[in-house]
Amino acid sequence: MTNFEDLEIWKLARYLTGQIYQLTRNGNFVKDYSLCNQIQRASVSVMSNIAEGYERGGNQEFIQYLAIAKGSCGEVRCQLYIAFDQKYIDKTDADNLLDQHRKLSIMIYKFMEHLKGSGFKGTKYKAPKPDPELAEFDALLQSYLKK
């Protein structure tokens, strides 16, 4: 994997950002400039922090940016509740987007845990010597890095 655009979490964050922008263009939602702007910014923050963290080249920094992205994902969920309570969106749209953002939050968390347990510290660091117990994983990782 050589680009943040290859990450499934980034792809889902991008899709959900598009959904948020579509949703905020309608009805009374668009008239609530403050909430509209805030939910759009939080949604953009999710995908932007995934991208920026990846581009930093180190797992520790990436994990830190993923934590920010996960926090922004929670912020979007909170704002969706506000939009629902204000009747800017219906229950079906609210439930769907809340579920999708919960899924994304779980995916980000699991990816963070994977990175924490990885012997590979990031592209800006020298790869560690292979651990015989992790040889299969290391081979798979190396094949992704060569692409």
Backbone as a chain_set.jsonl record, in Angstrom:
{"seq": "MTNFEDLEIWKLARYLTGQIYQLTRNGNFVKDYSLCNQIQRASVSVMSNIAEGYERGGNQEFIQYLAIAKGSCGEVRCQLYIAFDQKYIDKTDADNLLDQHRKLSIMIYKFMEHLKGSGFKGTKYKAPKPDPELAEFDALLQSYLKK", "coords": {"N": [[0.855, -1.166, 0.0], [0.779, 2.055, -1.015], [-0.364, 4.539, -0.99], [-2.544, 6.799, 0.737], [-5.038, 6.781, -0.318], [-5.607, 4.173, -0.866], [-6.46, 3.004, 1.445], [-9.073, 1.399, 3.171], [-10.478, 2.625, 5.245], [-10.131, 5.323, 4.666], [-11.417, 5.501, 2.206], [-14.091, 4.937, 2.958], [-14.508, 7.084, 4.717], [-14.333, 9.196, 2.906], [-16.562, 8.675, 1.253], [-18.623, 8.981, 3.172], [-18.282, 11.654, 3.851], [-19.108, 12.848, 1.478], [-21.808, 12.118, 1.634], [-22.609, 13.584, 3.879], [-22.239, 16.205, 2.937], [-24.161, 16.222, 0.886], [-26.509, 15.891, 2.387], [-26.541, 18.221, 3.931], [-27.225, 20.175, 2.163], [-29.9, 20.449, 1.918], [-33.321, 21.453, 2.631], [-34.212, 22.841, 5.802], [-31.803, 22.435, 6.989], [-29.673, 23.525, 5.536], [-30.044, 26.171, 6.103], [-29.25, 26.492, 8.703], [-26.539, 27.661, 9.297], [-24.332, 27.485, 11.071], [-24.413, 24.853, 12.296], [-24.423, 23.333, 9.965], [-21.951, 24.039, 8.781], [-20.217, 23.146, 10.815], [-20.65, 20.326, 10.975], [-19.876, 19.575, 8.429], [-17.172, 20.338, 8.479], [-16.209, 18.663, 10.534], [-16.603, 16.169, 9.37], [-14.92, 16.341, 7.119], [-12.557, 16.516, 8.529], [-12.202, 13.914, 9.467], [-11.486, 12.329, 7.172], [-9.296, 13.831, 6.302], [-7.439, 13.719, 8.428], [-6.827, 11.004, 8.457], [-5.503, 10.817, 6.001], [-3.372, 12.693, 6.358], [-2.017, 11.609, 8.574], [-1.161, 9.151, 7.524], [0.6, 10.039, 5.547], [2.661, 11.041, 7.067], [4.432, 9.025, 7.611], [5.269, 7.509, 9.801], [4.368, 5.049, 12.189], [3.637, 5.716, 14.868], [2.961, 8.443, 14.723], [0.945, 8.207, 12.834], [-0.96, 6.699, 14.234], [-1.633, 8.595, 16.168], [-2.869, 10.572, 14.556], [-4.947, 9.039, 13.56], [-6.39, 8.694, 15.888], [-7.345, 11.276, 16.256], [-8.936, 11.462, 13.978], [-10.829, 9.511, 14.615], [-12.017, 10.722, 16.826], [-13.185, 12.942, 15.556], [-15.016, 11.6, 14.013], [-16.788, 10.739, 15.958], [-17.694, 13.257, 16.686], [-19.128, 14.0, 14.38], [-21.213, 12.147, 14.576], [-22.493, 13.052, 16.92], [-23.398, 15.558, 16.031], [-25.137, 14.737, 14.068], [-27.187, 13.733, 15.642], [-28.091, 16.14, 16.72], [-29.01, 17.392, 14.383], [-31.075, 15.631, 13.728], [-32.75, 15.915, 15.982], [-33.529, 18.543, 15.606], [-35.113, 18.24, 13.489], [-34.027, 18.394, 10.938], [-33.175, 16.287, 9.501], [-34.504, 13.077, 8.583], [-35.537, 10.105, 10.413], [-34.676, 7.744, 9.143], [-32.492, 8.575, 7.503], [-30.857, 9.619, 9.534], [-30.394, 7.323, 11.194], [-29.112, 5.612, 9.355], [-26.752, 7.082, 8.666], [-25.634, 7.391, 11.209], [-25.114, 4.696, 11.881], [-23.257, 4.044, 9.861], [-21.155, 5.779, 10.512], [-20.518, 4.813, 13.053], [-19.55, 2.302, 12.309], [-17.302, 3.102, 10.818], [-15.796, 4.297, 12.865], [-15.214, 2.069, 14.458], [-13.68, 0.602, 12.626], [-11.475, 2.33, 12.328], [-10.463, 2.259, 14.952], [-9.745, -0.488, 15.157], [-7.774, -0.601, 13.209], [-5.889, 1.106, 14.329], [-5.166, -0.421, 16.566], [-4.023, -2.594, 15.265], [-1.779, -1.347, 14.103], [-0.403, -0.602, 16.415], [0.458, -3.06, 17.347], [2.203, -3.888, 15.42], [5.401, -4.786, 14.136], [6.575, -3.24, 12.288], [7.512, 0.033, 11.907], [6.909, 2.134, 10.264], [7.172, 3.896, 7.092], [9.216, 5.761, 7.099], [11.151, 4.769, 8.677], [13.713, 2.319, 9.194], [13.071, -0.966, 8.194], [12.269, -3.538, 10.547], [14.237, -6.402, 11.607], [13.219, -9.539, 10.326], [10.856, -11.419, 12.185], [10.733, -14.756, 12.958], [8.289, -15.885, 13.679], [6.492, -14.148, 12.615], [6.864, -14.18, 9.917], [5.221, -14.699, 7.66], [3.354, -12.579, 7.77], [5.149, -10.393, 7.561], [6.137, -10.825, 4.965], [3.831, -10.409, 3.449], [3.317, -7.729, 4.092], [5.621, -6.517, 3.017], [5.179, -7.03, 0.303], [3.025, -5.345, -0.197], [4.223, -2.873, 0.246], [5.96, -2.665, -1.869], [4.374, -2.145, -4.033]], "CA": [[0.0, 0.0, 0.0], [1.667, 3.211, -1.127], [-1.128, 5.777, -0.938], [-3.659, 6.795, 1.685], [-6.253, 6.52, -1.085], [-5.816, 2.721, -0.892], [-6.986, 2.568, 2.741], [-10.532, 1.26, 3.217], [-11.041, 3.623, 6.163], [-10.162, 6.613, 3.976], [-12.475, 5.408, 1.181], [-15.377, 5.071, 3.634], [-14.59, 8.464, 5.201], [-14.616, 10.036, 1.736], [-17.964, 8.44, 0.893], [-19.489, 9.573, 4.19], [-18.18, 13.11, 3.709], [-20.019, 13.176, 0.382], [-23.173, 11.985, 2.14], [-22.848, 14.728, 4.766], [-22.41, 17.398, 2.095], [-25.483, 16.117, 0.236], [-27.531, 16.07, 3.412], [-26.558, 19.597, 4.43], [-27.7, 21.071, 1.099], [-31.355, 20.34, 1.819], [-34.295, 21.939, 3.602], [-33.816, 23.789, 6.838], [-30.419, 22.178, 7.399], [-28.806, 24.484, 4.859], [-30.259, 27.492, 6.716], [-28.53, 26.514, 9.977], [-25.163, 27.775, 8.809], [-23.38, 27.053, 12.082], [-24.401, 23.391, 12.375], [-24.053, 22.854, 8.629], [-20.511, 24.23, 8.655], [-19.516, 22.33, 11.8], [-20.701, 18.907, 10.625], [-19.042, 19.41, 7.237], [-15.765, 20.421, 8.901], [-15.875, 17.452, 11.29], [-16.533, 15.071, 8.413], [-13.68, 16.543, 6.365], [-11.469, 16.23, 9.451], [-11.99, 12.458, 9.538], [-10.704, 11.848, 6.027], [-8.034, 14.579, 6.226], [-6.488, 13.208, 9.419], [-6.359, 9.699, 7.987], [-4.523, 11.089, 4.943], [-2.177, 13.344, 6.894], [-1.295, 10.648, 9.402], [-0.499, 8.188, 6.634], [1.696, 10.708, 4.845], [3.747, 11.326, 8.002], [5.414, 7.971, 7.411], [5.598, 6.757, 11.01], [3.174, 4.473, 12.808], [3.217, 6.444, 16.068], [2.253, 9.644, 14.276], [-0.269, 7.759, 12.16], [-1.901, 6.341, 15.293], [-2.095, 9.854, 16.76], [-3.807, 11.19, 13.622], [-6.138, 8.188, 13.524], [-7.169, 9.0, 17.099], [-8.044, 12.532, 15.969], [-9.985, 11.121, 13.012], [-11.869, 8.788, 15.35], [-12.719, 11.739, 17.603], [-14.014, 13.709, 14.626], [-16.113, 10.708, 13.628], [-17.742, 10.87, 17.06], [-18.275, 14.594, 16.595], [-20.152, 13.943, 13.324], [-22.373, 11.434, 15.128], [-23.17, 13.974, 17.842], [-24.069, 16.58, 15.236], [-26.276, 14.082, 13.413], [-28.275, 13.721, 16.629], [-28.625, 17.499, 16.776], [-29.77, 17.607, 13.147], [-32.306, 14.848, 13.845], [-33.588, 16.556, 17.006], [-34.057, 19.783, 15.035], [-35.928, 17.813, 12.35], [-33.367, 18.702, 9.678], [-33.071, 15.001, 8.801], [-35.473, 12.102, 9.079], [-34.997, 8.99, 11.2], [-33.978, 6.801, 8.26], [-31.179, 9.152, 7.175], [-30.069, 9.704, 10.768], [-29.973, 5.976, 11.59], [-28.15, 5.11, 8.375], [-25.471, 7.766, 8.819], [-25.079, 7.047, 12.523], [-24.565, 3.34, 11.772], [-22.056, 4.092, 9.012], [-20.082, 6.431, 11.265], [-20.095, 3.854, 14.098], [-18.728, 1.304, 11.607], [-16.014, 3.729, 10.52], [-15.088, 4.463, 14.13], [-14.698, 0.737, 14.829], [-12.612, 0.277, 11.678], [-10.308, 3.148, 12.687], [-9.931, 1.703, 16.198], [-9.086, -1.773, 14.882], [-6.554, -0.307, 12.456], [-4.951, 1.64, 15.319], [-4.671, -1.561, 17.35], [-3.121, -3.35, 14.379], [-0.521, -0.599, 13.987], [0.288, -0.663, 17.714], [1.07, -4.374, 17.495], [3.07, -4.18, 14.283], [6.841, -4.576, 14.284], [6.945, -2.237, 11.289], [7.276, 1.332, 12.542], [6.535, 3.134, 9.271], [8.039, 3.974, 5.923], [10.382, 6.614, 7.312], [12.086, 4.024, 9.509], [14.258, 1.084, 8.647], [12.244, -2.123, 8.54], [12.921, -4.401, 11.54], [14.624, -7.741, 11.161], [12.036, -10.406, 10.36], [10.611, -12.326, 13.296], [10.302, -16.009, 12.335], [6.876, -16.139, 13.956], [5.689, -13.214, 11.823], [7.423, -14.179, 8.565], [4.145, -14.601, 6.666], [2.849, -11.199, 7.82], [6.183, -9.513, 7.024], [6.166, -11.005, 3.515], [2.652, -9.725, 2.919], [3.552, -6.285, 4.251], [6.618, -6.106, 2.036], [4.587, -7.043, -1.034], [2.214, -4.125, -0.304], [5.117, -1.704, 0.19], [6.612, -2.619, -3.188], [3.409, -1.73, -5.059]], "C": [[0.911, 1.242, 0.0], [0.945, 4.547, -1.032], [-2.246, 5.675, 0.095], [-4.971, 6.483, 0.983], [-6.588, 5.023, -1.179], [-6.45, 2.199, 0.393], [-8.518, 2.519, 2.722], [-11.167, 2.298, 4.156], [-11.111, 4.991, 5.497], [-11.272, 6.618, 2.919], [-13.859, 5.591, 1.812], [-15.555, 6.503, 4.158], [-14.915, 9.423, 4.058], [-16.079, 9.912, 1.324], [-18.902, 9.139, 1.881], [-19.428, 11.101, 4.168], [-19.089, 13.584, 2.574], [-21.475, 13.112, 0.821], [-23.546, 13.162, 3.046], [-23.066, 15.991, 3.939], [-23.763, 17.38, 1.382], [-26.597, 16.45, 1.213], [-27.662, 17.534, 3.837], [-26.988, 20.609, 3.37], [-29.218, 21.198, 1.067], [-32.103, 21.052, 2.945], [-33.777, 22.97, 4.567], [-32.374, 23.6, 7.292], [-29.497, 23.246, 6.81], [-28.921, 25.888, 5.469], [-29.567, 27.625, 8.078], [-27.037, 26.489, 9.656], [-24.157, 27.202, 9.81], [-23.274, 25.526, 12.159], [-23.942, 22.78, 11.05], [-22.533, 22.905, 8.447], [-19.752, 23.286, 9.59], [-19.518, 20.846, 11.427], [-19.879, 18.633, 9.363], [-17.563, 19.405, 7.625], [-15.34, 19.172, 9.67], [-15.719, 16.262, 10.356], [-15.249, 15.15, 7.575], [-12.476, 16.203, 7.243], [-11.173, 14.734, 9.532], [-11.088, 12.022, 8.392], [-9.352, 12.552, 5.932], [-7.004, 14.053, 7.218], [-5.992, 11.821, 9.078], [-5.258, 9.908, 6.945], [-3.235, 11.681, 5.511], [-1.353, 12.393, 7.746], [-0.533, 9.635, 8.566], [0.741, 8.813, 6.005], [2.865, 11.054, 5.755], [4.821, 10.249, 7.97], [5.806, 7.177, 8.647], [4.343, 6.27, 11.703], [2.707, 5.242, 14.04], [2.447, 7.7, 15.704], [0.926, 9.269, 13.622], [-1.341, 7.417, 13.189], [-2.475, 7.601, 15.941], [-3.125, 10.536, 15.848], [-5.085, 10.361, 13.485], [-7.015, 8.437, 14.747], [-7.95, 10.301, 16.911], [-9.194, 12.273, 15.001], [-11.149, 10.417, 13.702], [-12.687, 9.754, 16.202], [-13.645, 12.574, 16.735], [-15.203, 12.893, 14.148], [-17.202, 10.739, 14.706], [-18.432, 12.222, 17.054], [-19.369, 14.631, 15.526], [-21.4, 13.247, 13.853], [-23.172, 12.337, 16.061], [-23.974, 15.01, 17.062], [-25.231, 16.0, 14.434], [-27.466, 13.991, 14.368], [-28.915, 15.107, 16.736], [-29.497, 17.766, 15.554], [-31.092, 16.838, 13.187], [-33.274, 15.513, 14.84], [-34.229, 17.847, 16.49], [-34.933, 19.525, 13.805], [-35.365, 18.265, 10.999], [-33.219, 17.447, 8.829], [-34.077, 14.029, 9.406], [-34.767, 10.935, 9.769], [-34.195, 8.016, 10.344], [-32.581, 7.311, 7.917], [-30.287, 9.201, 8.408], [-29.535, 8.327, 11.159], [-28.911, 5.424, 10.649], [-26.782, 5.759, 8.568], [-24.832, 7.498, 10.177], [-24.44, 5.664, 12.485], [-23.265, 3.322, 10.969], [-20.88, 4.742, 9.746], [-19.611, 5.577, 12.447], [-19.174, 2.808, 13.484], [-17.343, 1.875, 11.319], [-15.183, 3.893, 11.788], [-14.469, 3.14, 14.591], [-13.546, 0.345, 13.914], [-11.337, 1.047, 12.002], [-9.65, 2.584, 13.947], [-9.161, 0.396, 15.937], [-7.789, -1.571, 14.104], [-5.488, 0.257, 13.399], [-4.335, 0.497, 16.139], [-3.714, -2.414, 16.531], [-1.764, -2.648, 14.295], [0.282, -0.654, 15.284], [1.031, -1.979, 17.884], [2.061, -4.737, 16.402], [4.53, -3.918, 14.616], [7.359, -3.531, 13.309], [6.567, -0.867, 11.834], [6.916, 2.443, 11.557], [7.569, 3.254, 8.177], [9.254, 4.852, 6.139], [11.437, 5.949, 8.204], [12.571, 2.785, 8.776], [13.386, -0.08, 9.116], [12.983, -3.004, 9.551], [13.323, -5.737, 10.931], [13.424, -8.662, 11.299], [12.005, -11.308, 11.597], [10.107, -13.619, 12.675], [8.822, -16.317, 12.549], [5.964, -15.25, 13.114], [6.141, -13.174, 10.361], [6.344, -14.016, 7.489], [3.582, -13.182, 6.608], [3.86, -10.24, 7.209], [6.266, -9.617, 5.505], [4.992, -10.296, 2.853], [2.815, -8.207, 2.981], [4.544, -5.783, 3.206], [6.052, -6.091, 0.621], [3.711, -5.806, -1.25], [3.103, -2.896, -0.46], [5.778, -1.56, -1.165], [5.686, -2.139, -4.293], [3.436, -0.251, -5.284]], "O": [[1.71, 1.436, 0.916], [1.595, 5.592, -0.998], [-2.821, 4.606, 0.302], [-5.908, 5.983, 1.604], [-7.709, 4.652, -1.528], [-6.928, 1.065, 0.426], [-9.173, 3.475, 2.308], [-12.265, 2.788, 3.89], [-12.055, 5.744, 5.737], [-11.979, 7.613, 2.756], [-14.7, 6.311, 1.273], [-16.643, 7.068, 4.05], [-15.693, 10.36, 4.236], [-16.752, 10.913, 1.078], [-19.856, 9.805, 1.477], [-20.429, 11.763, 4.441], [-19.762, 14.607, 2.701], [-22.284, 13.952, 0.427], [-24.665, 13.671, 2.983], [-23.984, 16.762, 4.217], [-24.432, 18.409, 1.289], [-27.514, 17.205, 0.892], [-28.767, 18.021, 4.073], [-27.1, 21.797, 3.672], [-29.762, 21.969, 0.276], [-31.588, 21.225, 4.05], [-33.005, 23.857, 4.204], [-31.788, 24.493, 7.904], [-28.647, 23.8, 7.507], [-27.997, 26.694, 5.359], [-29.327, 28.736, 8.55], [-26.375, 25.454, 9.733], [-23.225, 26.502, 9.414], [-22.176, 24.973, 12.095], [-23.166, 21.824, 11.031], [-21.916, 21.933, 8.013], [-18.75, 22.692, 9.19], [-18.491, 20.179, 11.552], [-19.257, 17.577, 9.244], [-16.795, 18.567, 7.154], [-14.23, 18.675, 9.478], [-14.815, 15.443, 10.525], [-14.58, 14.14, 7.355], [-11.485, 15.662, 6.753], [-10.014, 14.336, 9.652], [-10.043, 11.413, 8.619], [-8.365, 11.939, 5.526], [-5.822, 13.952, 6.887], [-4.847, 11.487, 9.379], [-4.213, 9.26, 6.998], [-2.139, 11.225, 5.184], [-0.126, 12.374, 7.649], [0.612, 9.303, 8.873], [1.8, 8.188, 5.942], [3.959, 11.334, 5.265], [5.986, 10.519, 8.265], [6.61, 6.25, 8.544], [3.358, 7.003, 11.795], [1.504, 5.407, 14.241], [1.409, 7.996, 16.297], [-0.09, 9.933, 13.832], [-2.499, 7.804, 13.034], [-3.67, 7.662, 16.23], [-4.147, 11.024, 16.331], [-6.173, 10.911, 13.314], [-8.241, 8.396, 14.653], [-9.091, 10.41, 17.36], [-10.293, 12.798, 15.178], [-12.313, 10.692, 13.41], [-13.908, 9.623, 16.293], [-14.768, 12.879, 17.136], [-16.278, 13.441, 13.905], [-18.392, 10.762, 14.394], [-19.615, 12.324, 17.377], [-20.423, 15.229, 15.741], [-22.518, 13.701, 13.608], [-24.401, 12.373, 15.99], [-25.118, 15.299, 17.413], [-26.202, 16.702, 14.153], [-28.614, 14.153, 13.954], [-30.136, 15.227, 16.831], [-30.597, 18.305, 15.678], [-32.116, 17.343, 12.728], [-34.466, 15.65, 14.563], [-35.338, 18.198, 16.89], [-35.426, 20.455, 13.167], [-36.11, 18.49, 10.046], [-33.146, 17.519, 7.603], [-34.451, 14.139, 10.574], [-33.544, 10.81, 9.706], [-33.153, 7.521, 10.773], [-31.602, 6.573, 8.025], [-29.105, 8.866, 8.34], [-28.342, 8.184, 11.427], [-27.925, 4.837, 11.094], [-25.767, 5.065, 8.628], [-23.609, 7.39, 10.274], [-23.338, 5.479, 13.002], [-22.295, 2.666, 11.352], [-19.74, 4.298, 9.611], [-18.433, 5.613, 12.803], [-18.142, 2.465, 14.061], [-16.331, 1.212, 11.548], [-13.977, 3.646, 11.769], [-13.331, 3.109, 15.058], [-12.54, -0.19, 14.381], [-10.243, 0.485, 11.956], [-8.429, 2.447, 14.006], [-8.054, 0.211, 16.444], [-6.815, -2.292, 14.32], [-4.311, -0.083, 13.276], [-3.126, 0.468, 16.369], [-2.708, -2.899, 17.049], [-0.721, -3.293, 14.405], [1.509, -0.742, 15.253], [2.103, -2.02, 18.488], [2.692, -5.792, 16.462], [4.857, -2.945, 15.296], [8.455, -2.999, 13.484], [5.41, -0.64, 12.185], [6.648, 3.572, 11.969], [8.697, 2.778, 8.309], [10.244, 4.703, 5.424], [12.498, 6.525, 8.447], [11.919, 2.28, 7.862], [13.014, -0.161, 10.287], [14.192, -3.199, 9.429], [12.818, -6.142, 9.884], [12.689, -8.578, 12.283], [13.022, -11.881, 11.987], [9.132, -13.587, 11.925], [8.181, -16.936, 11.699], [4.79, -15.569, 12.925], [5.825, -12.222, 9.646], [6.535, -13.28, 6.521], [3.36, -12.644, 5.523], [3.488, -9.367, 6.425], [6.447, -8.606, 4.826], [5.15, -9.657, 1.813], [2.487, -7.498, 2.03], [4.326, -4.743, 2.585], [6.411, -5.225, -0.177], [3.656, -5.275, -2.359], [2.773, -1.98, -1.213], [6.122, -0.45, -1.572], [6.148, -1.765, -5.371], [2.685, 0.261, -6.115]]}, "num_chains": 1, "name": "protein.A"}
